Amino acid sequence: MRELCSLLTGHSAPILPASGSRGARPARKQAATTTGLVIDTRARFGFTAAPNTTDDARIRHLTLALPSQYAARLFGAQDAGTGEQQLRTLALRAAA
């Protein structure tokens, strides 16, 4: 059985792009209302296995498509000054 060991943690890149640029505003509005948001990240997956096996957790590449309502929540939290770790937690809940 697969276990999610960690998701969206330890990743150095910001979860969302900065909101200040003029070109980002229309894209953010479209993502929050219609298209949703794609998050590209890495996660550590492992397996539940018998003791002394080699089923160690490994880093995997993930691309997550989040519906527009989650994009709106993430952008709203970012605009309110929410920290990066809290944004990652929100993205994790949206992906679950």
VMD Tcl script that builds the backbone (N, CA, C; Angstrom):
set m [mol new atoms 288]
animate dup $m
set s [atomselect $m all]
$s set {name element resname resid chain x y z} {
  {N N MET 1 A 0.838 -1.172 0.000}
  {CA C MET 1 A 0.000 0.000 0.000}
  {C C MET 1 A 0.888 1.241 0.000}
  {N N ARG 2 A 0.553 2.196 -0.834}
  {CA C ARG 2 A 1.342 3.422 -0.900}
  {C C ARG 2 A 0.999 4.344 0.247}
  {N N GLU 3 A 2.005 4.987 0.790}
  {CA C GLU 3 A 1.810 5.990 1.830}
  {C C GLU 3 A 2.412 7.295 1.353}
  {N N LEU 4 A 1.718 8.358 1.586}
  {CA C LEU 4 A 2.245 9.671 1.266}
  {C C LEU 4 A 3.087 10.122 2.449}
  {N N CYS 5 A 4.387 10.201 2.248}
  {CA C CYS 5 A 5.273 10.566 3.351}
  {C C CYS 5 A 5.367 12.071 3.512}
  {N N SER 6 A 5.536 12.768 2.427}
  {CA C SER 6 A 5.540 14.228 2.508}
  {C C SER 6 A 5.176 14.781 1.140}
  {N N LEU 7 A 4.429 15.851 1.148}
  {CA C LEU 7 A 4.001 16.469 -0.098}
  {C C LEU 7 A 4.159 17.969 0.030}
  {N N LEU 8 A 4.741 18.560 -0.981}
  {CA C LEU 8 A 4.901 20.012 -1.021}
  {C C LEU 8 A 5.717 20.524 0.160}
  {N N THR 9 A 6.647 19.749 0.632}
  {CA C THR 9 A 7.524 20.204 1.706}
  {C C THR 9 A 8.953 20.088 1.244}
  {N N GLY 10 A 9.779 20.939 1.749}
  {CA C GLY 10 A 11.178 20.898 1.387}
  {C C GLY 10 A 11.469 21.373 -0.025}
  {N N HIS 11 A 10.516 21.922 -0.686}
  {CA C HIS 11 A 10.679 22.397 -2.058}
  {C C HIS 11 A 11.036 23.875 -1.992}
  {N N SER 12 A 12.098 24.274 -2.683}
  {CA C SER 12 A 12.589 25.640 -2.558}
  {C C SER 12 A 11.790 26.667 -3.371}
  {N N ALA 13 A 11.136 26.251 -4.418}
  {CA C ALA 13 A 10.392 27.197 -5.250}
  {C C ALA 13 A 9.067 27.566 -4.588}
  {N N PRO 14 A 8.628 28.819 -4.751}
  {CA C PRO 14 A 7.331 29.211 -4.184}
  {C C PRO 14 A 6.193 28.409 -4.798}
  {N N ILE 15 A 5.170 28.161 -4.013}
  {CA C ILE 15 A 4.024 27.384 -4.486}
  {C C ILE 15 A 3.221 28.176 -5.534}
  {N N LEU 16 A 3.168 29.498 -5.389}
  {CA C LEU 16 A 2.446 30.348 -6.334}
  {C C LEU 16 A 3.358 31.470 -6.815}
  {N N PRO 17 A 3.186 31.923 -8.054}
  {CA C PRO 17 A 3.980 33.052 -8.533}
  {C C PRO 17 A 3.578 34.333 -7.816}
  {N N ALA 18 A 4.468 35.315 -7.835}
  {CA C ALA 18 A 4.168 36.611 -7.226}
  {C C ALA 18 A 2.971 37.247 -7.909}
  {N N SER 19 A 2.208 38.009 -7.137}
  {CA C SER 19 A 0.964 38.580 -7.659}
  {C C SER 19 A 1.109 40.008 -8.165}
  {N N GLY 20 A 2.291 40.585 -8.088}
  {CA C GLY 20 A 2.450 42.003 -8.375}
  {C C GLY 20 A 2.464 42.408 -9.829}
  {N N SER 21 A 2.857 41.554 -10.744}
  {CA C SER 21 A 2.997 41.975 -12.132}
  {C C SER 21 A 1.648 42.160 -12.814}
  {N N ARG 22 A 1.631 43.055 -13.773}
  {CA C ARG 22 A 0.402 43.352 -14.490}
  {C C ARG 22 A -0.096 42.157 -15.289}
  {N N GLY 23 A 0.827 41.381 -15.875}
  {CA C GLY 23 A 0.448 40.217 -16.663}
  {C C GLY 23 A -0.117 39.081 -15.823}
  {N N ALA 24 A 0.245 39.059 -14.540}
  {CA C ALA 24 A -0.222 37.979 -13.664}
  {C C ALA 24 A -1.684 38.173 -13.266}
  {N N ARG 25 A -2.147 39.398 -13.197}
  {CA C ARG 25 A -3.526 39.650 -12.740}
  {C C ARG 25 A -4.588 38.953 -13.586}
  {N N PRO 26 A -4.565 39.111 -14.920}
  {CA C PRO 26 A -5.586 38.415 -15.721}
  {C C PRO 26 A -5.459 36.889 -15.619}
  {N N ALA 27 A -4.235 36.375 -15.574}
  {CA C ALA 27 A -4.037 34.930 -15.470}
  {C C ALA 27 A -4.556 34.407 -14.139}
  {N N ARG 28 A -4.315 35.149 -13.051}
  {CA C ARG 28 A -4.811 34.751 -11.734}
  {C C ARG 28 A -6.337 34.765 -11.713}
  {N N LYS 29 A -6.936 35.791 -12.311}
  {CA C LYS 29 A -8.394 35.880 -12.336}
  {C C LYS 29 A -8.989 34.713 -13.127}
  {N N GLN 30 A -8.391 34.400 -14.276}
  {CA C GLN 30 A -8.895 33.295 -15.087}
  {C C GLN 30 A -8.747 31.973 -14.337}
  {N N ALA 31 A -7.618 31.758 -13.676}
  {CA C ALA 31 A -7.399 30.513 -12.922}
  {C C ALA 31 A -8.392 30.388 -11.775}
  {N N ALA 32 A -8.689 31.509 -11.118}
  {CA C ALA 32 A -9.584 31.494 -9.964}
  {C C ALA 32 A -11.051 31.377 -10.348}
  {N N THR 33 A -11.392 31.665 -11.604}
  {CA C THR 33 A -12.801 31.639 -11.996}
  {C C THR 33 A -13.159 30.515 -12.965}
  {N N THR 34 A -12.211 30.106 -13.823}
  {CA C THR 34 A -12.591 29.114 -14.837}
  {C C THR 34 A -11.604 27.963 -15.009}
  {N N THR 35 A -10.342 28.252 -15.238}
  {CA C THR 35 A -9.411 27.207 -15.672}
  {C C THR 35 A -8.785 26.388 -14.556}
  {N N GLY 36 A -8.705 26.932 -13.369}
  {CA C GLY 36 A -8.025 26.236 -12.289}
  {C C GLY 36 A -6.531 26.483 -12.346}
  {N N LEU 37 A -5.792 25.684 -11.623}
  {CA C LEU 37 A -4.371 25.916 -11.447}
  {C C LEU 37 A -3.633 24.588 -11.512}
  {N N VAL 38 A -2.467 24.583 -12.138}
  {CA C VAL 38 A -1.628 23.390 -12.178}
  {C C VAL 38 A -0.409 23.647 -11.307}
  {N N ILE 39 A -0.158 22.737 -10.385}
  {CA C ILE 39 A 1.011 22.827 -9.512}
  {C C ILE 39 A 1.949 21.687 -9.876}
  {N N ASP 40 A 3.190 22.036 -10.129}
  {CA C ASP 40 A 4.212 21.070 -10.475}
  {C C ASP 40 A 5.164 20.993 -9.285}
  {N N THR 41 A 5.326 19.821 -8.702}
  {CA C THR 41 A 6.125 19.708 -7.481}
  {C C THR 41 A 6.762 18.335 -7.373}
  {N N ARG 42 A 7.434 18.115 -6.268}
  {CA C ARG 42 A 8.006 16.819 -5.949}
  {C C ARG 42 A 7.410 16.347 -4.635}
  {N N ALA 43 A 7.286 15.051 -4.477}
  {CA C ALA 43 A 6.762 14.482 -3.233}
  {C C ALA 43 A 7.533 13.204 -2.930}
  {N N ARG 44 A 7.555 12.872 -1.663}
  {CA C ARG 44 A 8.230 11.638 -1.234}
  {C C ARG 44 A 7.166 10.576 -0.974}
  {N N PHE 45 A 7.262 9.462 -1.708}
  {CA C PHE 45 A 6.339 8.348 -1.544}
  {C C PHE 45 A 7.106 7.131 -1.051}
  {N N GLY 46 A 6.459 6.372 -0.187}
  {CA C GLY 46 A 7.037 5.123 0.279}
  {C C GLY 46 A 5.965 4.057 0.304}
  {N N PHE 47 A 6.331 2.897 0.727}
  {CA C PHE 47 A 5.415 1.772 0.781}
  {C C PHE 47 A 5.403 1.193 2.185}
  {N N THR 48 A 4.274 0.674 2.586}
  {CA C THR 48 A 4.197 -0.057 3.834}
  {C C THR 48 A 4.654 -1.477 3.514}
  {N N ALA 49 A 5.686 -1.925 4.201}
  {CA C ALA 49 A 6.245 -3.241 3.887}
  {C C ALA 49 A 6.769 -3.892 5.153}
  {N N ALA 50 A 7.115 -5.120 5.018}
  {CA C ALA 50 A 7.665 -5.882 6.143}
  {C C ALA 50 A 8.998 -5.273 6.581}
  {N N PRO 51 A 9.350 -5.450 7.847}
  {CA C PRO 51 A 10.649 -4.950 8.320}
  {C C PRO 51 A 11.799 -5.549 7.506}
  {N N ASN 52 A 12.879 -4.790 7.421}
  {CA C ASN 52 A 14.107 -5.202 6.725}
  {C C ASN 52 A 13.930 -5.356 5.216}
  {N N THR 53 A 12.998 -4.617 4.631}
  {CA C THR 53 A 12.852 -4.636 3.173}
  {C C THR 53 A 13.446 -3.365 2.600}
  {N N THR 54 A 13.502 -3.279 1.297}
  {CA C THR 54 A 14.117 -2.122 0.646}
  {C C THR 54 A 13.077 -1.168 0.061}
  {N N ASP 55 A 11.902 -1.142 0.622}
  {CA C ASP 55 A 10.845 -0.268 0.113}
  {C C ASP 55 A 10.959 1.141 0.704}
  {N N ASP 56 A 12.119 1.751 0.555}
  {CA C ASP 56 A 12.354 3.088 1.079}
  {C C ASP 56 A 11.559 4.117 0.288}
  {N N ALA 57 A 11.229 5.202 0.951}
  {CA C ALA 57 A 10.530 6.297 0.279}
  {C C ALA 57 A 11.441 6.908 -0.786}
  {N N ARG 58 A 10.815 7.357 -1.877}
  {CA C ARG 58 A 11.562 7.981 -2.973}
  {C C ARG 58 A 10.868 9.247 -3.413}
  {N N ILE 59 A 11.660 10.180 -3.914}
  {CA C ILE 59 A 11.132 11.437 -4.454}
  {C C ILE 59 A 10.493 11.154 -5.810}
  {N N ARG 60 A 9.283 11.656 -6.009}
  {CA C ARG 60 A 8.564 11.503 -7.278}
  {C C ARG 60 A 8.132 12.884 -7.768}
  {N N HIS 61 A 8.069 13.026 -9.052}
  {CA C HIS 61 A 7.592 14.261 -9.677}
  {C C HIS 61 A 6.077 14.187 -9.808}
  {N N LEU 62 A 5.370 15.242 -9.385}
  {CA C LEU 62 A 3.910 15.273 -9.481}
  {C C LEU 62 A 3.450 16.543 -10.176}
  {N N THR 63 A 2.437 16.400 -10.990}
  {CA C THR 63 A 1.747 17.544 -11.575}
  {C C THR 63 A 0.299 17.433 -11.134}
  {N N LEU 64 A -0.157 18.421 -10.378}
  {CA C LEU 64 A -1.508 18.400 -9.798}
  {C C LEU 64 A -2.367 19.473 -10.448}
  {N N ALA 65 A -3.518 19.084 -10.974}
  {CA C ALA 65 A -4.473 20.039 -11.541}
  {C C ALA 65 A -5.519 20.330 -10.471}
  {N N LEU 66 A -5.579 21.588 -10.033}
  {CA C LEU 66 A -6.538 21.987 -9.009}
  {C C LEU 66 A -7.680 22.771 -9.641}
  {N N PRO 67 A -8.922 22.477 -9.279}
  {CA C PRO 67 A -10.071 23.220 -9.808}
  {C C PRO 67 A -10.019 24.698 -9.415}
  {N N SER 68 A -10.792 25.499 -10.106}
  {CA C SER 68 A -10.760 26.955 -9.910}
  {C C SER 68 A -11.080 27.388 -8.481}
  {N N GLN 69 A -11.978 26.687 -7.777}
  {CA C GLN 69 A -12.304 27.115 -6.415}
  {C C GLN 69 A -11.081 27.019 -5.495}
  {N N TYR 70 A -10.206 26.033 -5.724}
  {CA C TYR 70 A -8.988 25.916 -4.917}
  {C C TYR 70 A -7.969 26.972 -5.323}
  {N N ALA 71 A -7.910 27.272 -6.616}
  {CA C ALA 71 A -7.024 28.343 -7.070}
  {C C ALA 71 A -7.436 29.662 -6.427}
  {N N ALA 72 A -8.740 29.920 -6.365}
  {CA C ALA 72 A -9.230 31.154 -5.745}
  {C C ALA 72 A -8.841 31.209 -4.272}
  {N N ARG 73 A -8.946 30.085 -3.554}
  {CA C ARG 73 A -8.552 30.050 -2.139}
  {C C ARG 73 A -7.063 30.311 -1.961}
  {N N LEU 74 A -6.255 29.681 -2.822}
  {CA C LEU 74 A -4.813 29.878 -2.718}
  {C C LEU 74 A -4.413 31.315 -3.012}
  {N N PHE 75 A -4.986 31.901 -4.071}
  {CA C PHE 75 A -4.665 33.288 -4.401}
  {C C PHE 75 A -5.145 34.240 -3.310}
  {N N GLY 76 A -6.323 33.985 -2.767}
  {CA C GLY 76 A -6.831 34.820 -1.678}
  {C C GLY 76 A -5.944 34.751 -0.451}
  {N N ALA 77 A -5.485 33.563 -0.134}
  {CA C ALA 77 A -4.584 33.403 1.018}
  {C C ALA 77 A -3.256 34.096 0.764}
  {N N GLN 78 A -2.741 33.991 -0.456}
  {CA C GLN 78 A -1.488 34.661 -0.793}
  {C C GLN 78 A -1.645 36.177 -0.685}
  {N N ASP 79 A -2.749 36.701 -1.197}
  {CA C ASP 79 A -2.994 38.141 -1.129}
  {C C ASP 79 A -3.143 38.633 0.303}
  {N N ALA 80 A -3.606 37.746 1.192}
  {CA C ALA 80 A -3.767 38.114 2.602}
  {C C ALA 80 A -2.464 38.001 3.381}
  {N N GLY 81 A -1.388 37.587 2.703}
  {CA C GLY 81 A -0.093 37.522 3.360}
  {C C GLY 81 A 0.221 36.192 4.023}
  {N N THR 82 A -0.488 35.154 3.642}
  {CA C THR 82 A -0.242 33.824 4.199}
  {C C THR 82 A 1.162 33.360 3.830}
  {N N GLY 83 A 1.832 32.720 4.765}
  {CA C GLY 83 A 3.192 32.240 4.550}
  {C C GLY 83 A 3.264 31.070 3.582}
  {N N GLU 84 A 4.461 30.835 3.091}
  {CA C GLU 84 A 4.681 29.786 2.095}
  {C C GLU 84 A 4.285 28.401 2.614}
  {N N GLN 85 A 4.621 28.079 3.850}
  {CA C GLN 85 A 4.288 26.759 4.387}
  {C C GLN 85 A 2.776 26.586 4.490}
  {N N GLN 86 A 2.053 27.635 4.854}
  {CA C GLN 86 A 0.590 27.554 4.930}
  {C C GLN 86 A -0.018 27.402 3.540}
  {N N LEU 87 A 0.570 28.054 2.537}
  {CA C LEU 87 A 0.093 27.888 1.160}
  {C C LEU 87 A 0.293 26.442 0.711}
  {N N ARG 88 A 1.410 25.857 1.091}
  {CA C ARG 88 A 1.657 24.456 0.742}
  {C C ARG 88 A 0.637 23.540 1.414}
  {N N THR 89 A 0.297 23.853 2.649}
  {CA C THR 89 A -0.708 23.057 3.364}
  {C C THR 89 A -2.067 23.163 2.672}
  {N N LEU 90 A -2.439 24.371 2.235}
  {CA C LEU 90 A -3.700 24.549 1.504}
  {C C LEU 90 A -3.682 23.759 0.195}
  {N N ALA 91 A -2.570 23.788 -0.511}
  {CA C ALA 91 A -2.451 23.047 -1.779}
  {C C ALA 91 A -2.542 21.543 -1.522}
  {N N LEU 92 A -1.948 21.085 -0.441}
  {CA C LEU 92 A -2.016 19.672 -0.085}
  {C C LEU 92 A -3.458 19.244 0.173}
  {N N ARG 93 A -4.199 20.065 0.909}
  {CA C ARG 93 A -5.615 19.755 1.173}
  {C C ARG 93 A -6.415 19.745 -0.118}
  {N N ALA 94 A -6.101 20.654 -1.021}
  {CA C ALA 94 A -6.824 20.710 -2.300}
  {C C ALA 94 A -6.533 19.470 -3.137}
  {N N ALA 95 A -5.312 18.957 -3.050}
  {CA C ALA 95 A -4.927 17.803 -3.849}
  {C C ALA 95 A -5.436 16.488 -3.283}
  {N N ALA 96 A -5.786 16.489 -2.011}
  {CA C ALA 96 A -6.208 15.228 -1.359}
  {C C ALA 96 A -7.590 14.807 -1.790}
}
mol reanalyze $m
mol bondsrecalc $m
mol representation Tube
mol addrep $m
